[in-house]
Amino acid sequence: MFKRLKEKIARSRGGFIRQLDELFTGRKEISPELLEEIEEILVMADMGISTVQEIIDRLQDEVSRGEISDPEALRDRLKEQIKAIFLRSEKENKLDREGIRPWVILVVGVNGVGKTTSIAKLAWRFKQEGKEVVLVAADTFRAAAVEQLQKWGERMGVPVVSQRPGADPSAVAFDGIETAISRGADVVIVDTAGRLHTQVNLMKELQKIKRVIGKKLQGAPHETLLVLDATTGQNAISQAKTFCEATDVTGIVLTKLDGTAKGGIVASIAHEMNIPVRYIGIGEQMEDLRPFDPDQFVEALFER
């Protein structure tokens, strides 16, 4: 698994990580210029200015206190700083699934980020764990979205609750929760219409879906996953901010991470939004949507 992860994020490792390694090569001491160049590379890797500033400030403090004395040690500390950002976000947003059945996941995001495919991969993963899953096609705006989810459901042997195109998404979500309860399902995944984060009315629709789900099952949805495309860079941050204003996003699904050389966006999201990355998409195979492991990801990213 580690080998596949390393292969799939090769573009990022061969991009800004290679630039960092070239920067460290041959250096005997840590100079202000070296820190400035590191800062520039991280910003260009979509790590975000505020995220990079925090990392650089901490590194400068450690250098000034004499805790770091050579460039190779600086590289190791940089790796640890990035890892710490992920771990802090995960710790502050830890979810407890113990005793909750069904566990209801609401999935949101803009058009074209791979939302429906990610839902199918999530369902497949839960099925592999022996859980009974129900999918809810609450994207009634696009008939093709319902058909796509139904095809995935048939392929995996997972029931899909749906209504006619144009039906009230909240009503579909309500029926989906009702069906899951009657079947004794473990997990319910609710698909929603892809929407631009600037579409106010559709954002209000999300809030309605959440209210209706909560009335049918107290505490639901237990998790709201926002699907973002890693290749969109800092635009993903603006999307995340708007969705967080509309609904309580509890986690991120970051797709197409294998398609970008700027993998710093992962750290930027975790730091700026204080939302944990729950899953990352690193390919087309079902197993290529995997739970995000900060230690494994950072080690794979920095491995030479």
C-alpha positions in Angstrom: 0.0 0.0 0.0 2.8 2.4 0.9 4.5 1.6 -2.4 1.4 2.3 -4.4 0.8 5.6 -2.5 4.4 6.6 -3.3 4.0 5.8 -7.0 0.7 7.7 -7.2 1.9 10.9 -5.6 5.1 10.8 -7.7 4.2 14.1 -9.5 4.3 16.0 -6.2 7.4 14.2 -5.0 9.0 15.0 -8.4 7.7 18.5 -8.2 8.2 20.7 -5.1 9.9 18.0 -3.0 12.5 17.6 -5.7 13.0 21.3 -5.7 13.5 21.3 -2.0 16.0 18.5 -2.2 17.9 20.3 -4.9 17.9 23.4 -2.6 19.4 21.4 0.2 22.1 19.6 -1.9 25.6 20.9 -1.2 24.5 23.3 1.6 26.6 23.3 4.7 24.7 25.9 6.8 21.3 27.3 7.2 21.1 30.9 6.0 18.2 33.4 5.8 18.3 33.0 2.1 17.8 29.3 2.3 14.6 29.8 4.5 13.3 32.3 2.0 13.8 29.9 -0.9 12.0 27.1 1.1 9.2 29.5 1.7 8.8 30.4 -2.0 8.8 26.7 -3.0 6.1 25.8 -0.5 3.9 28.7 -1.5 4.2 27.7 -5.2 3.2 24.1 -4.2 -0.2 25.5 -3.1 0.5 25.1 0.6 -1.0 28.5 1.2 0.6 31.7 2.5 -0.6 31.4 6.1 0.3 27.7 6.4 3.8 28.3 5.0 4.3 31.3 7.3 3.5 29.3 10.4 6.0 26.5 9.2 8.8 29.0 8.4 8.3 31.0 11.6 8.7 27.8 13.7 11.7 26.7 11.7 13.3 30.1 12.2 12.7 29.9 15.9 14.4 26.5 16.1 17.3 27.7 14.1 17.8 30.8 16.2 17.7 28.7 19.4 20.3 26.4 17.9 18.0 23.4 17.8 18.7 22.9 14.1 22.2 23.4 12.8 22.4 21.8 9.4 20.2 21.7 6.2 19.5 18.0 6.5 18.1 18.4 10.0 16.1 21.3 8.6 14.6 19.0 6.0 13.6 16.5 8.7 12.0 19.3 10.8 10.1 20.6 7.8 8.6 17.1 7.3 7.6 16.9 10.9 6.0 20.4 10.8 3.8 19.4 7.9 2.9 16.1 9.6 2.0 18.0 12.8 -0.6 20.2 10.8 -2.4 17.0 9.8 -2.3 15.4 13.2 -3.6 18.6 14.9 -6.6 18.8 12.6 -7.4 15.1 13.0 -7.2 15.3 16.8 -9.5 18.3 17.0 -12.1 16.8 14.7 -12.1 13.2 15.8 -15.4 11.4 15.2 -16.8 8.7 17.5 -18.9 6.1 15.5 -19.3 3.8 18.4 -22.8 2.6 18.8 -24.3 4.8 16.0 -26.3 2.8 13.5 -26.9 3.7 10.8 -24.0 6.1 10.4 -25.2 8.8 8.0 -22.7 10.5 5.6 -23.8 13.6 3.6 -21.6 14.2 0.6 -21.3 17.7 -1.0 -19.1 19.5 -3.5 -19.1 21.4 -6.8 -19.6 19.8 -10.2 -16.8 17.8 -11.8 -14.8 16.9 -8.7 -15.6 13.2 -8.8 -18.3 13.2 -6.1 -20.5 10.3 -7.3 -17.5 8.1 -8.1 -16.0 8.8 -4.7 -19.3 7.8 -3.1 -19.2 4.5 -5.0 -15.6 3.9 -3.8 -16.6 4.7 -0.2 -19.5 2.3 -0.4 -17.1 -0.4 -1.8 -14.7 0.2 1.1 -17.5 -0.1 3.7 -18.6 -3.3 2.0 -15.1 -4.7 2.2 -15.3 -4.1 6.0 -18.5 -6.2 6.1 -20.9 -3.3 6.6 -24.3 -3.1 5.0 -24.6 0.1 3.0 -27.5 2.1 1.5 -26.9 4.8 -1.1 -29.3 7.7 -1.5 -29.5 9.5 -4.9 -30.5 13.0 -3.6 -29.0 14.6 -6.7 -32.3 14.9 -8.5 -31.2 17.9 -10.5 -29.3 15.7 -13.0 -31.0 12.5 -14.2 -27.6 11.1 -15.2 -26.4 11.3 -11.6 -29.2 9.1 -10.4 -28.5 6.6 -13.2 -24.8 6.6 -12.5 -25.3 5.9 -8.8 -27.8 3.1 -9.6 -25.3 1.5 -11.9 -22.7 1.6 -9.2 -25.2 0.1 -6.7 -26.1 -2.8 -9.1 -22.4 -3.5 -9.6 -21.6 -3.7 -5.9 -24.9 -5.2 -4.7 -25.8 -2.0 -2.8 -29.4 -0.7 -2.7 -29.9 2.8 -4.0 -32.9 4.9 -2.9 -34.1 7.3 -5.6 -37.1 9.1 -7.0 -38.0 10.7 -10.3 -35.7 13.5 -11.7 -36.7 16.8 -10.3 -38.1 15.4 -7.0 -37.4 17.2 -3.8 -33.9 16.2 -2.7 -34.9 16.4 1.0 -37.8 14.0 0.4 -35.3 11.5 -1.2 -32.9 11.9 1.7 -35.8 11.3 4.2 -36.8 8.1 2.3 -33.2 7.0 2.2 -32.8 7.2 6.0 -36.2 5.5 6.5 -35.1 2.6 4.2 -31.7 2.3 5.9 -33.3 2.1 9.4 -35.8 -0.6 8.2 -33.0 -2.6 6.7 -30.8 -2.3 9.7 -28.0 -0.8 7.6 -24.7 0.2 9.0 -23.9 3.1 6.7 -26.0 5.5 4.6 -24.2 7.7 2.0 -26.3 10.6 0.7 -25.4 12.0 -2.7 -26.3 15.7 -3.4 -26.4 17.8 -6.5 -23.0 19.3 -7.5 -23.3 23.0 -7.1 -21.0 26.0 -7.5 -20.1 27.4 -4.1 -21.5 30.8 -5.3 -25.1 29.4 -5.8 -26.9 30.7 -2.7 -30.2 28.9 -3.3 -28.6 25.5 -3.8 -26.5 26.1 -0.7 -29.8 26.7 1.2 -31.1 23.5 -0.3 -28.2 21.7 1.4 -29.2 23.2 4.7 -32.8 21.9 4.2 -31.5 18.4 3.4 -29.5 18.4 6.6 -32.5 19.5 8.7 -34.8 16.9 7.2 -32.2 14.1 7.8 -31.8 15.3 11.4 -35.6 15.2 12.0 -35.8 11.6 10.8 -32.7 10.5 12.7 -31.4 12.5 15.7 -27.8 13.5 15.3 -27.7 12.8 11.6 -25.9 13.5 9.3 -23.1 12.3 11.5 -20.5 13.3 9.0 -20.6 15.8 6.1 -17.8 15.1 3.6 -16.8 17.8 1.1 -15.2 16.5 -2.1 -12.5 18.7 -3.5 -10.3 18.3 -6.6 -6.6 18.6 -5.7 -5.8 19.9 -9.2 -7.7 23.1 -8.6 -5.2 24.3 -6.1 -6.1 27.3 -3.9 -9.6 27.5 -5.5 -10.4 24.4 -3.4 -9.8 26.6 -0.3 -12.4 29.1 -1.4 -14.9 26.3 -2.2 -14.3 24.8 1.3 -14.9 28.2 3.0 -18.2 28.7 1.3 -19.4 25.1 1.9 -18.4 25.4 5.6 -20.6 28.5 5.9 -23.6 26.6 4.4 -23.2 23.4 6.3 -21.0 21.8 9.0 -18.3 20.1 7.0 -16.6 17.5 9.1 -14.1 16.1 6.7 -12.5 16.4 3.2 -12.3 13.9 0.4 -9.5 15.1 -1.8 -9.6 13.5 -5.3 -7.1 13.5 -8.2 -4.1 13.8 -5.9 -2.2 11.7 -8.4 -2.8 14.4 -11.1 -1.0 17.3 -9.4 2.6 18.2 -8.8 1.4 20.7 -6.1 0.5 18.3 -3.3 0.9 21.1 -0.7 -2.8 21.8 -1.1 -3.4 18.9 1.4 -1.6 20.7 4.2 -3.2 24.0 3.2 -6.8 22.6 3.6 -6.0 21.0 7.0 -4.4 24.1 8.3 -6.5 27.0 7.0 -9.9 25.2 7.4 -9.0 23.1 10.4 -10.9 20.3 8.7 -9.3 16.8 8.5 -8.7 15.1 5.2 -10.6 11.9 5.7 -9.9 10.3 2.3 -7.6 10.9 -0.7 -8.1 9.8 -4.3 -4.9 8.6 -6.0 -6.3 6.7 -9.0 -9.1 5.1 -10.9 -9.2 1.8 -9.0 -11.8 1.2 -6.3 -9.0 0.8 -3.7 -7.5 4.1 -4.8 -9.8 6.1 -2.6 -8.2 5.4 0.8 -8.3 6.8 4.3 -5.8 9.5 4.8 -2.9 8.6 7.0 -0.8 11.7 7.8 2.3 9.7 8.7 2.2 7.5 5.7 1.4 10.4 3.3 4.2 12.6 4.5 6.7 9.8 4.6 5.8 8.8 1.0 6.0 12.4 -0.1 9.5 13.0 1.3 11.0 9.6 0.7 14.0 9.9 -1.6 
